[in-house]
Amino acid sequence: QVQLVESGGGLVQAGGSLRLSCAASGRTYRNYAMAWFRQAPGKEREFAAVISWSGGGTYYADSVKGRFTISRDNAKNTVYLQMNSLKPEDTAVYYCAATYLSLSSMVARTSNGMDYWGKGTLVTVSS
């Protein structure tokens, strides 16, 4: 069992930066790849980024590539999402998730592939 708690959301102007954190608990946390998803108002939840259990592999959605960076510190049981050059269209609730799947699997980039979810943190980007 893995429990996930996100933090770091808030209001930021377009062009600004935010860093989200996801604190994980549970003995098997380090066995899981970790991902960030987001859900904008009135839209479906979408994949943003995923990182392997070791931190050696990452994958990003085209919409955030080059602006967002996912990382993890297994000693602190924490995953991060550094978000730079934010745009109003990045406004969403951001969710942390854990998957036992390998990054080589396309399913590891889908909601259906996740085993555990946090409750989300709201990011609002003003224009």
C-alpha positions, 0 to 999 in steps of 0.5 A: 500500500502506498499513500500519496499527498501532494503539495505546492499548488497555488496561484502564479502569473503566466511565465512564472514557476512552481514546484509541486511535491508528492510525499509518499508513504509505504514500505514499497514506495521505491518499487514504483514508478511515479507520475503526475497527471492533471485535470483542467476544469471540464476536461478529462484527466491527462498524463503529464510526466512519469519517472522510473523507480530509480529516477533514471528514466523519464517521459513527458507529454508533448504539452509540458516537454521542455517546461516541466521536470519530474524528479524523485528523492527516494531517501525522502520518499518524495517526487517533484514536478518543477514547472517553468514558463507556466501558461494559463492552459496549465491551470488544473488540479495536479495529481501524483500517482504510482504505478508498478508498470515499467516506463517501457509500457505505454499503459504507464502513461495512462490513468488506467495504469496507475495503482495509487493516487493522491487527492490533488493540488490546484495550480492556477495560472493567471494571464 
